[in-house]
Amino acid sequence: MNNSYDVAIIGAGISGSALFYALTHYTDLKRVVLLEKYEAPATLSSSGNNNSQTIHAGDIETNYTFEKAKKVARSAEMLVSYALFHQLQNKSIFEYQKMAIGVGDKEVEFMQKRHEEFKGIYPKLEFFTKEDIKEIEPNVIKLADGSDRAENVVGSGTRKSFCAMDFCSVAHHMVEKSVFGEHQAIFNYQVQDIIKQGDGRYTIRAKGKEPLSASFVLVNAGAHSLFLAQNMGFGLDLGCLPVAGSFFFIPGDKLRGKVYTVQHPKLPFAAIHGDPDVVAKGKNRLGPTALSLPKLERFKPGTYLDFFKTSGFGEAATTKIIWDLFSDSEIRNYILR
Ligand SMILES: Cc1cc2nc3c(=O)[nH]c(=O)nc-3n(C[C@H](O)[C@H](O)[C@H](O)COP(=O)(O)OP(=O)(O)OC[C@H]3O[C@@H](n4cnc5c(N)ncnc54)[C@H](O)[C@@H]3O)c2cc1C
């Protein structure tokens, strides 16, 4: 077997799989290999159960700056184009309404301002009054006794767009489309070392497997990316603080599309929201909760040790960051809760 490649990509989550597709379709490289430690693509963060299934375009993510939204809008469009080009509608990509809502005077004012600022990026973005929301998502306004909630509620969003994705099925699709010619995907291959040789090429080793060599190595190993970089002596001044998320199912299909709330500006992830689950059909989900965990894979106790190796504990810079995070009462209370 010829174990020598132009490029080796480590990790078959959505980002490694997309990169595999891009390199095999849009370059003249002859031998690209995708290496994945588990038996299939996208079993961790990119699995349908482990993320919010949202194609983040920056319109309803209230923690995005204008500059970030502009950049993300363009990348999001590429993902939508990929899915539509391959006719993955209702298999991997789904069309719903989406909106971010502000509840109460302070949030209403915030949403009004934000909508005015961001509508230049999104031609289809609409401002929704309480009456509009009542028509689009009645259960956002209706209380359990059938009456309307008292506070003002407004929203900014679109009535119909391809905004939901099963990233796991897209990753599978990208990998299948990329294995042709001499390009390969190898599963159950857990990379342990990447060693630079005297001729500038890299040797990649995995326990119990034949080593491979490549001219370039791209690491897309999710939470383990820093772990692998640090094994090579890179990024020793960086640390990784993993945050896991859980979702709760609510009975029936109370929501017709994605309803995001206003995010706390200090928290770097998307806000609590509710939406139809595209994997567990016919169910709605609420979430995510955000849970800091001292391991790199949520359901793999063996990764506690990997976390301690990459946490940066003991390094002055990362210790200061952790100290600063815990010194902020809002962040501390959020983490502890
Ligand atoms: C609660 C929550 C909700 C989210 N919601 C969204 C959302 O709605 N939309 C969105 O865009 N993003 C969302 N995200 C973020 C998104 O899930 C991740 O950014 C994305 O899935 C990361 O993909 P990835 O390919 O980088 O990593 P992963 O999916 O984690 O893939 C990494 C791969 O590398 C492999 N690997 C690791 N180590 C090795 C090794 N040594 N050798 C070989 N292979 C290895 C792993 O097995 C894995 O398959 C959410 C995240 C969370 C936590």
The ligand as an SDF file (V2000), in Angstrom:
LIG
                    3D

 53 58  0  0  0  0  0  0  0  0999 V2000
  -24.2960   23.0110   22.3850 C   0  0  0  0  0  0  0  0  0  0  0  0
  -23.6660   23.3820   21.0790 C   0  0  0  0  0  0  0  0  0  0  0  0
  -24.4690   23.8360   20.0580 C   0  0  0  0  0  0  0  0  0  0  0  0
  -23.8880   24.1940   18.8300 C   0  0  0  0  0  0  0  0  0  0  0  0
  -24.6980   24.5910   17.8270 N   0  0  0  0  0  0  0  0  0  0  0  0
  -24.1760   24.9160   16.6200 C   0  0  0  0  0  0  0  0  0  0  0  0
  -25.0180   25.2870   15.5340 C   0  0  0  0  0  0  0  0  0  0  0  0
  -26.2330   25.2970   15.6490 O   0  0  0  0  0  0  0  0  0  0  0  0
  -24.4350   25.6340   14.3740 N   0  0  0  0  0  0  0  0  0  0  0  0
  -23.0730   25.6180   14.2060 C   0  0  0  0  0  0  0  0  0  0  0  0
  -22.5920   25.9580   13.1150 O   0  0  0  0  0  0  0  0  0  0  0  0
  -22.2630   25.2340   15.2110 N   0  0  0  0  0  0  0  0  0  0  0  0
  -22.7800   24.8790   16.4090 C   0  0  0  0  0  0  0  0  0  0  0  0
  -21.9640   24.4960   17.4200 N   0  0  0  0  0  0  0  0  0  0  0  0
  -20.5430   24.3890   17.1670 C   0  0  0  0  0  0  0  0  0  0  0  0
  -20.3070   23.1660   16.2590 C   0  0  0  0  0  0  0  0  0  0  0  0
  -20.9450   22.0410   16.8050 O   0  0  0  0  0  0  0  0  0  0  0  0
  -18.8440   22.8950   16.1280 C   0  0  0  0  0  0  0  0  0  0  0  0
  -18.1580   24.1130   15.8400 O   0  0  0  0  0  0  0  0  0  0  0  0
  -18.5680   21.9410   14.9850 C   0  0  0  0  0  0  0  0  0  0  0  0
  -19.3910   20.7880   15.0420 O   0  0  0  0  0  0  0  0  0  0  0  0
  -17.1110   21.5560   15.0930 C   0  0  0  0  0  0  0  0  0  0  0  0
  -16.8040   20.7180   14.0280 O   0  0  0  0  0  0  0  0  0  0  0  0
  -15.3400   20.1680   13.8890 P   0  0  0  0  0  0  0  0  0  0  0  0
  -15.2840   19.3880   12.6330 O   0  0  0  0  0  0  0  0  0  0  0  0
  -14.3730   21.2880   14.0470 O   0  0  0  0  0  0  0  0  0  0  0  0
  -15.1260   19.2510   15.1850 O   0  0  0  0  0  0  0  0  0  0  0  0
  -15.7780   17.8440   15.5580 P   0  0  0  0  0  0  0  0  0  0  0  0
  -17.1290   17.6660   15.0320 O   0  0  0  0  0  0  0  0  0  0  0  0
  -15.5750   17.6830   17.0350 O   0  0  0  0  0  0  0  0  0  0  0  0
  -14.8530   16.8450   14.7780 O   0  0  0  0  0  0  0  0  0  0  0  0
  -13.5340   16.5790   15.1690 C   0  0  0  0  0  0  0  0  0  0  0  0
  -13.2110   15.1940   14.6830 C   0  0  0  0  0  0  0  0  0  0  0  0
  -11.8390   14.9260   14.9360 O   0  0  0  0  0  0  0  0  0  0  0  0
  -11.7160   13.5860   15.3440 C   0  0  0  0  0  0  0  0  0  0  0  0
  -10.4620   13.4190   16.0790 N   0  0  0  0  0  0  0  0  0  0  0  0
  -10.1280   13.9690   17.2660 C   0  0  0  0  0  0  0  0  0  0  0  0
   -8.8960   13.5770   17.6300 N   0  0  0  0  0  0  0  0  0  0  0  0
   -8.4290   12.7790   16.6320 C   0  0  0  0  0  0  0  0  0  0  0  0
   -7.2200   12.0580   16.4440 C   0  0  0  0  0  0  0  0  0  0  0  0
   -6.2570   12.0860   17.3360 N   0  0  0  0  0  0  0  0  0  0  0  0
   -7.0770   11.3190   15.3170 N   0  0  0  0  0  0  0  0  0  0  0  0
   -8.0710   11.2820   14.3740 C   0  0  0  0  0  0  0  0  0  0  0  0
   -9.2440   11.9340   14.5140 N   0  0  0  0  0  0  0  0  0  0  0  0
   -9.4230   12.6800   15.6340 C   0  0  0  0  0  0  0  0  0  0  0  0
  -12.9440   13.3740   16.2070 C   0  0  0  0  0  0  0  0  0  0  0  0
  -13.2310   12.0070   16.3900 O   0  0  0  0  0  0  0  0  0  0  0  0
  -14.0020   14.1220   15.4230 C   0  0  0  0  0  0  0  0  0  0  0  0
  -14.6590   13.3030   14.4860 O   0  0  0  0  0  0  0  0  0  0  0  0
  -22.5070   24.1100   18.6440 C   0  0  0  0  0  0  0  0  0  0  0  0
  -21.7110   23.6490   19.6910 C   0  0  0  0  0  0  0  0  0  0  0  0
  -22.2700   23.2930   20.8850 C   0  0  0  0  0  0  0  0  0  0  0  0
  -21.3870   22.7900   21.9850 C   0  0  0  0  0  0  0  0  0  0  0  0
  1  2  1  0
  2  3  1  0
  2 52  2  0
  3  4  2  0
  4  5  1  0
  4 50  1  0
  5  6  2  0
  6  7  1  0
  6 13  1  0
  7  8  2  0
  7  9  1  0
  9 10  1  0
 10 11  2  0
 10 12  1  0
 12 13  2  0
 13 14  1  0
 14 15  1  0
 14 50  1  0
 15 16  1  0
 16 17  1  0
 16 18  1  0
 18 19  1  0
 18 20  1  0
 20 21  1  0
 20 22  1  0
 22 23  1  0
 23 24  1  0
 24 25  2  0
 24 26  1  0
 24 27  1  0
 27 28  1  0
 28 29  2  0
 28 30  1  0
 28 31  1  0
 31 32  1  0
 32 33  1  0
 33 34  1  0
 33 48  1  0
 34 35  1  0
 35 36  1  0
 35 46  1  0
 36 37  1  0
 36 45  1  0
 37 38  2  0
 38 39  1  0
 39 40  1  0
 39 45  2  0
 40 41  1  0
 40 42  2  0
 42 43  1  0
 43 44  2  0
 44 45  1  0
 46 47  1  0
 46 48  1  0
 48 49  1  0
 50 51  2  0
 51 52  1  0
 52 53  1  0
M  END
$$$$
